[in-house]
Amino acid sequence: MQSSSRAVDRVAATRRPRIRWGQVATIVGFLLPAAIIYSGLVLLPVAQAIYYSFFRWNGLGPLQNFIGLSNYTRLFSDRVFLGALGHNLQLVVLSIAIQLPLALGLALLVRGIMRGRATFRTIFFLPFVLSEVVTGVIWNFIYRPDGGLINVLLQGIIPGMKETALLANPNTVLYALFGVITWKFFGYHMILYIAGLQNIPAELEEAAQIDGCGKLQTLRYITIPLLGNTIRLTIYLSVLGSLQFFDLIWVMTTGGPVSASDTMATYLYKFGFQRFQLGYGSAIAVIIFLICFSFSLVYQRVAMRRDFQ
């Protein structure tokens, strides 16, 4: 029995592939620079933010005032932060319910255009090319109560209507901002949908119509299911973007009026940089990171799992 087992071990040893250390060194050599940059620019700042969040620190002196979880306790007892979190979630819902269906509908319309398709794609995609700062400045002029384009149009449609300051009203400011966000980002999602539609064989839709399916039935049972991976990707990108909005909102409203348009990122900037509460700001950053990271893990595990199989 021992001799037979030794023979089996010898055969297994002869079949086992040898480690080619030259190839291993080559792979490590190519991966090491990227790993160092990623560790220095991503992992190390995350670890530092977690460490700083346990201190009361203004960013200027040494870390001496250890307060444990007090920053997190303060964070979740602050109504302004909870309101900012609610605004982020509201933007998430509006993006999924309005922005993405609008982008999909326009993608379907553009696909059906025989002439000028590239022109329409370019026109709809142009707002995405603009930076958030430029977009915010332009739309601040459009929303101006005294002679802004929106007020001029409303007064032309409804004679005698008073000038309205949409960005100065706590009840309308978030929806006004969402209109700007939709104008800027729906073209990007539309391009993704057009790319996904181009990968759907036309023969499948033609076969469904030959079998008696109408356009709506073909869209529901053929086009949308085959576009599922693109739809899941756009939902993923839209949710993560809505949870991290900062530039556009800060340029247009700085989170006002009375924190009616604050998001978690603007709340972080106010406390972390304007008020020099770096420890508290680090706690906010950690919460934002955990929310985004948890959503990414759950969504990729549940919704996008089939796309990676």
FENJOMO-V944367 format. One record per residue. N is the residue number from 1. RES is the residue in one letter. SS is DSSP state (alpha for helix, beta for strand, coil for the rest). OMEGA is omega as a letter, one per 30 degrees, with the letter a starting at -180 (* if undefined). NEAR is the number of other C-alpha atoms within 10 Angstrom. Layout:
((N/RES/SS/OMEGA/NEAR) (N/RES/SS/OMEGA/NEAR))
This chain:
((1/M/coil/a/6) (2/Q/alpha/a/7) (3/S/alpha/l/8) (4/S/alpha/l/9) (5/S/alpha/l/10) (6/R/alpha/l/11) (7/A/alpha/l/12) (8/V/alpha/l/12) (9/D/alpha/l/12) (10/R/alpha/l/12) (11/V/alpha/l/11) (12/A/alpha/l/11) (13/A/alpha/l/11) (14/T/alpha/a/10) (15/R/alpha/a/9) (16/R/coil/a/9) (17/P/coil/l/8) (18/R/coil/l/8) (19/I/coil/l/8) (20/R/coil/a/8) (21/W/alpha/l/9) (22/G/alpha/l/9) (23/Q/alpha/l/10) (24/V/alpha/l/10) (25/A/alpha/l/11) (26/T/alpha/l/11) (27/I/alpha/l/11) (28/V/alpha/l/12) (29/G/alpha/l/11) (30/F/alpha/a/10) (31/L/alpha/a/11) (32/L/alpha/l/12) (33/P/alpha/l/11) (34/A/alpha/l/11) (35/A/alpha/l/12) (36/I/alpha/l/12) (37/I/alpha/a/11) (38/Y/alpha/l/12) (39/S/alpha/a/13) (40/G/alpha/a/12) (41/L/alpha/a/11) (42/V/alpha/a/11) (43/L/alpha/a/12) (44/L/alpha/l/12) (45/P/alpha/l/12) (46/V/alpha/l/17) (47/A/alpha/l/11) (48/Q/alpha/l/11) (49/A/alpha/l/19) (50/I/alpha/a/18) (51/Y/alpha/a/16) (52/Y/alpha/a/21) (53/S/coil/l/25) (54/F/coil/a/21) (55/F/beta/l/23) (56/R/coil/a/20) (57/W/coil/l/23) (58/N/coil/l/17) (59/G/coil/a/14) (60/L/coil/a/8) (61/G/coil/l/7) (62/P/coil/l/8) (63/L/coil/a/15) (64/Q/coil/a/9) (65/N/coil/l/11) (66/F/beta/a/14) (67/I/coil/l/13) (68/G/coil/a/13) (69/L/coil/a/13) (70/S/alpha/l/15) (71/N/alpha/l/20) (72/Y/alpha/l/18) (73/T/alpha/l/11) (74/R/alpha/a/13) (75/L/alpha/a/18) (76/F/alpha/l/12) (77/S/coil/a/11) (78/D/coil/a/11) (79/R/alpha/l/11) (80/V/alpha/l/18) (81/F/alpha/l/21) (82/L/alpha/l/16) (83/G/alpha/l/17) (84/A/alpha/l/21) (85/L/alpha/l/19) (86/G/alpha/l/15) (87/H/alpha/l/21) (88/N/alpha/l/24) (89/L/alpha/l/16) (90/Q/alpha/l/16) (91/L/alpha/l/24) (92/V/alpha/a/19) (93/V/alpha/a/15) (94/L/alpha/l/17) (95/S/alpha/a/23) (96/I/alpha/a/16) (97/A/alpha/a/11) (98/I/alpha/a/13) (99/Q/alpha/a/23) (100/L/alpha/l/23) (101/P/alpha/l/16) (102/L/alpha/l/18) (103/A/alpha/l/23) (104/L/alpha/l/22) (105/G/alpha/l/13) (106/L/alpha/l/21) (107/A/alpha/l/23) (108/L/alpha/l/17) (109/L/alpha/a/12) (110/V/alpha/l/19) (111/R/alpha/a/16) (112/G/alpha/l/10) (113/I/coil/a/11) (114/M/coil/a/8) (115/R/coil/l/9) (116/G/coil/a/9) (117/R/alpha/a/13) (118/A/alpha/l/12) (119/T/alpha/l/11) (120/F/alpha/l/14) (121/R/alpha/a/19) (122/T/alpha/a/12) (123/I/alpha/a/10) (124/F/alpha/a/19) (125/F/alpha/a/20) (126/L/alpha/l/14) (127/P/alpha/a/20) (128/F/alpha/a/18) (129/V/alpha/a/12) (130/L/coil/l/12) (131/S/coil/l/12) (132/E/alpha/a/20) (133/V/alpha/l/14) (134/V/alpha/l/12) (135/T/alpha/l/21) (136/G/alpha/l/22) (137/V/alpha/a/13) (138/I/alpha/a/12) (139/W/alpha/l/19) (140/N/alpha/l/17) (141/F/alpha/a/15) (142/I/alpha/a/16) (143/Y/coil/a/21) (144/R/coil/a/19) (145/P/coil/a/19) (146/D/coil/l/14) (147/G/coil/l/13) (148/G/coil/a/17) (149/L/alpha/a/15) (150/I/alpha/a/20) (151/N/alpha/l/21) (152/V/alpha/l/18) (153/L/alpha/l/12) (154/L/alpha/l/15) (155/Q/alpha/l/14) (156/G/alpha/l/11) (157/I/alpha/a/10) (158/I/coil/a/10) (159/P/coil/l/9) (160/G/coil/a/9) (161/M/coil/a/12) (162/K/coil/l/11) (163/E/coil/a/16) (164/T/coil/l/16) (165/A/coil/a/16) (166/L/alpha/a/19) (167/L/alpha/l/23) (168/A/alpha/a/17) (169/N/coil/a/15) (170/P/coil/a/15) (171/N/coil/a/13) (172/T/coil/a/15) (173/V/alpha/a/21) (174/L/alpha/l/23) (175/Y/alpha/l/17) (176/A/alpha/l/16) (177/L/alpha/l/21) (178/F/alpha/l/19) (179/G/alpha/l/14) (180/V/alpha/l/18) (181/I/alpha/l/23) (182/T/alpha/l/19) (183/W/alpha/a/17) (184/K/alpha/a/20) (185/F/alpha/a/21) (186/F/alpha/l/25) (187/G/alpha/l/27) (188/Y/alpha/l/18) (189/H/alpha/l/26) (190/M/alpha/l/26) (191/I/alpha/l/19) (192/L/alpha/l/18) (193/Y/alpha/l/24) (194/I/alpha/l/21) (195/A/alpha/l/14) (196/G/alpha/l/18) (197/L/alpha/l/20) (198/Q/alpha/l/11) (199/N/coil/l/10) (200/I/coil/l/14) (201/P/coil/l/11) (202/A/alpha/a/11) (203/E/alpha/a/9) (204/L/alpha/l/13) (205/E/alpha/l/18) (206/E/alpha/l/12) (207/A/alpha/l/12) (208/A/alpha/l/17) (209/Q/alpha/l/14) (210/I/alpha/l/10) (211/D/coil/l/9) (212/G/coil/l/10) (213/C/coil/l/15) (214/G/coil/a/12) (215/K/alpha/l/12) (216/L/alpha/l/10) (217/Q/alpha/l/13) (218/T/alpha/l/18) (219/L/alpha/a/16) (220/R/alpha/a/12) (221/Y/alpha/a/13) (222/I/alpha/a/15) (223/T/alpha/a/21) (224/I/alpha/l/15) (225/P/alpha/l/12) (226/L/alpha/l/17) (227/L/coil/a/18) (228/G/alpha/a/15) (229/N/alpha/l/17) (230/T/alpha/l/21) (231/I/alpha/l/20) (232/R/alpha/l/16) (233/L/alpha/a/17) (234/T/alpha/l/19) (235/I/alpha/l/18) (236/Y/alpha/a/18) (237/L/alpha/a/13) (238/S/alpha/a/21) (239/V/alpha/l/20) (240/L/alpha/l/18) (241/G/alpha/a/16) (242/S/alpha/l/20) (243/L/alpha/a/22) (244/Q/coil/a/16) (245/F/coil/l/18) (246/F/coil/a/21) (247/D/alpha/a/16) (248/L/alpha/a/20) (249/I/alpha/a/24) (250/W/alpha/a/20) (251/V/alpha/a/16) (252/M/alpha/a/23) (253/T/coil/a/20) (254/T/coil/l/19) (255/G/coil/a/23) (256/G/coil/f/18) (257/P/coil/a/15) (258/V/coil/l/11) (259/S/coil/a/18) (260/A/coil/l/21) (261/S/coil/l/27) (262/D/coil/l/30) (263/T/coil/a/30) (264/M/alpha/a/25) (265/A/alpha/l/23) (266/T/alpha/l/22) (267/Y/alpha/l/21) (268/L/alpha/a/23) (269/Y/alpha/a/21) (270/K/alpha/a/16) (271/F/alpha/a/17) (272/G/alpha/a/22) (273/F/alpha/a/13) (274/Q/alpha/a/10) (275/R/coil/l/11) (276/F/coil/l/16) (277/Q/coil/a/19) (278/L/alpha/l/24) (279/G/alpha/l/27) (280/Y/alpha/l/26) (281/G/alpha/l/28) (282/S/alpha/l/26) (283/A/alpha/l/27) (284/I/alpha/l/27) (285/A/alpha/l/22) (286/V/alpha/l/20) (287/I/alpha/l/16) (288/I/alpha/l/18) (289/F/alpha/a/15) (290/L/alpha/l/12) (291/I/alpha/a/13) (292/C/alpha/a/16) (293/F/alpha/l/13) (294/S/alpha/l/12) (295/F/alpha/a/15) (296/S/alpha/a/17) (297/L/alpha/a/11) (298/V/alpha/a/12) (299/Y/alpha/l/15) (300/Q/alpha/l/17) (301/R/alpha/a/12) (302/V/alpha/a/10) (303/A/coil/a/15) (304/M/coil/a/19) (305/R/alpha/a/12) (306/R/alpha/a/10) (307/D/alpha/a/12) (308/F/alpha/a/8) (309/Q/coil/*/5))
